[in-house]
């Protein structure tokens, strides 16, 4: 196995958010610690968003070098990752590694991402993951399909790098040069949307997004509830919850990426979601 050395980089900082899945988080961090990556200056920022199962304490014991930031439990994914990004910036990060805490990285994942970074130093690099049970691609790059701002086609695992329009934020390498162009992760989203939003903003500003060849690890595909089987009151409660499809986040996303027709997309989606239900939802945490 080739061992890659970081050149021209003070610090690679992995940023994660967690909430009440201690063993999953520990497994993820162990896979990060086991990376075959040479003598790299790698740091980790973990936002423990109100865990009550001892996640933060277990991480502190097992991984004492992880910078743990505790939040009250209402930050969810978007705000937690925005906070982690802010801490990484203060630590002198030159490259960010977004990492979902339910990802188990392949032993050479970071090395392959870094090699791709050396070849395309200005690009955002996406790592595809596979579901450990089905073996199918669970998260990675996405391509827009049509005018609707929320219609995307997942990009499967490929044997060669491929350009994408945006991404799931499970495993993403973001050079600070790209972050300088795009700006910070938008923590104003309730939970989801922030990763897709970041990718779309990046592409609008001319930043290239590449899904690297192969898969970089495993991540179980989250299955959102099928609200079509719910009563309208239950459906409304779930849809407006932070981990559902809250109206404020929908409007924020639609207005930014939906063009002049965004009010129509927003109204139609909200009415359809309440009256007819939906079989998709948030994909994080």
N, C-alpha and C positions, 0 to 999 in steps of 0.2 A: 504493500500500500504506500503510495506516494505521500510524503508529509510536506504540506505546504507551509511556508513561512509568510507572515504578514510583512509586507514591505510598504513603506511610505504611509503607515497607519499607526497612530498612537493607540487607538483603542476601538475595539469592536464591542458594542454593548447590546446584549440580548434583553429585550423588554417583554414582560409577561404580565398577565392579570390572572388572579385566581379567586375562587370562592367555594369553600366547603367541598373540595374533592382532594383531600390530603394525599392519598396514595397515588392518584393520577398525576398530581403536580410533582410529587417526589420522583415518579418514574420519568417524567419529562425532563426534569433537571438532571437526573442521573444520565439520561441519554445525551444531554448537552455537555455534561462533564466528561463523558467518554469520547468526545469527538477527537479524531486523529488529525490534529490541526497544528502541530508543531508548537514552537515557543511563542504563542500569541498572547497579546495583552487583551484578554477577554474579560469583560465584566458583565454582571447580570443585575437587572433591576426588576423586582417582583412587587406588584401592587397586590396586597392581600386585602380584598374588599369585604371586610366584615366577616371573615370566616369564624365560625364557632366550633369547628371540629379540630382545632389545633394545627391547622395547616401552617400558619406562620411560625409557630414554635417548632414544629417538626423540621421545617426548612432551615430555620436558624441553627438547629442542632446538626443536621446532616450536611448543610452547605453554608458554613459560617461566613464565606466571602460574598454571599448574595446580599445585595442591598434591598432590604425589605421595607416597603412603605405601607403603612396600615391606613385604610380608609373606612368610613362608617358602614358600608354595605349598600349604599345607594349610588355608587359610581358606575357599576356595570362595566361592560367591555370598553365602550368608546371613551368615556371620561377617564377610566383607569389607564388605558393605553396612552392617552394624551398626557396624563400626569407622568407616566413612566418615561415617555419621550422627553419631557421637560427635564427630568432628573438626569437622563442620559446626556442631554446637551450640557448640563452643568458639570458633568463628569469628564467632558472633553471628548465625547464620542465623535468619530469621523464616519463610522458606518453603524447603522442600526440593524439588528436582526429581530423582526417581529416574530413572536413565537407563541402560539396557543398552548396553554398548559396541558392540553390533552393530546399533544403530539409526542410520539416517540420517534426521535430522529434516527435515521440510518447512521452507522458509524462514520461514514465519509460525507455526510450531508453538508456540513459547514465548509469542508474543504472543497467540495464541488461548487458550492455557491461562491466561495471566494475565488476559485479559478475562473468562473464565469465573470465575476466582478473585475478581475484583472484584464479580461478581454473586452469588457464593456463597462468601464469605470463610472460612466454617467447614468447608466440604466438602473431601473428598479428590477430586481430579480425575484421571481416567484418560484417557490418549490411546491410541486404537486405532492399530495399525500394519498395513500390508498387505505381503504377500509380493511382492517385486519381479518374480518370474516369473509367478505365477498371478494377481496382483492381488487375491487374496482376503485377508480379514482374518486376520492371523497371531497377534496378541496384543492384549489389551485387557481389558475387563470380563468378568465371569462371573456367572452366576446359578445358585443352588443348584437341583437337581432331585431331589426326594425327601428322605428322611431320612438317607441315607448321607452322611457328611461329606466324601467325596471325589467326589461326583457333581455335576458342573457343566456348564452349557451356555454355550459362548462367546457373547458378545454381538457381533453383526456391526457393521460400520461403519453408523452411522445419520446421517440428515440433521439430526437434532435431538438435544439432550442426553437421556440416559436414565439412570435409577437402576440400579445394579448391586449385587450382594451382596459381591463381592470382585474380585480382579484379578490379572493377570500384572503383574509389577513392571517392565516394560520402559520405559514412560513414564508417570510418576505424579507429580502435584504435591501435596505434603503441606504444608499450613500448620502452623506450629508450634502453633497452638491445638489442632489435631486430634492432633498428636503428643503434646501434653501430656496429652490424654485417654487415648489408646491406649497410650502408652508407647513404648519403643524397638523397633526391628526385633529379632526374636529370633534372635540369632546362634548359638544352641545347635542349630539345625537343621543337618544336615550340608551341605546345598547348597540344594535346592529346599524347598518348603513355606512359606518365610518370608514370601513376598509374599501368598499365599492366606491364610495365618494372620493376617497384619496386617489384611487387609480384613475377615475374619470377626470379629476382635476389635473393629475399629472399628464395625461394624454392631451388635454386641451392646451397645456402649456408646453407641449413638445417633448416631454420626457418619455423616453422609450421604456416599455415594460416587456420583459422577456420571461417566459416560463422556461426554466432550465430543463435539460434532457433528463428523462427518467423520473423516478419518485425519490423524495428525500426522507421518507419515513411513513409511519402509520398514524392515522387519525380516524377514529370511528365517525361515520356520518351521523350527525344529529337528525332526528326525525321530529319535525314540528307536528303538533296536533292537527288533525283534520277538523277544522271548525265547522265544516258543512254538516257534521252530525250533531252539533250542539244546538241548544235553544238560543234564541236571539240574545237573551240577557247574558248567557254564558259566553257567547261569541263576542259580544261587545266587551265584556270584562277582559277576555284574553287578548283581543285585538288591540285594546288600548293599554295593555300592560307594557312595561319597559321591554320585555323580551318578546313581545308580539310585534304588532305593526302600529305603534302609537302615531296618532294623527300629526302631532307636532314634528316628529322625525320624518314622516312621509312628506309633509308639506315642505320641510327644509330641503329634502333631497330632490323633490319634484321641481321646486322653484329653481334650484341650482342647475339641474341637468335635463329638465323637460322642455326647454324652449318656450315659445309663446303659448303653446297648448297646455302648459303645465297645470293650470286650474282645472281644465277638463279631465286630464288624467287623474288628478287628485280626487276630484268629486266622484268620478265614476268608480275609482278604486275603493274609496271609502264606503260608498253606498253598496257596492257589490260585496265588499267584505262583510258588512253587517247583515245584509239581507240574504245573500247566497252562501257566504262563507268562503274560506280559502283553504288550500292544502299545503301552504308553505308558510314559513315564518323565519324568525331569527336563527342564525346559525352559530352563534358564539356562546360560550360559557355553559 
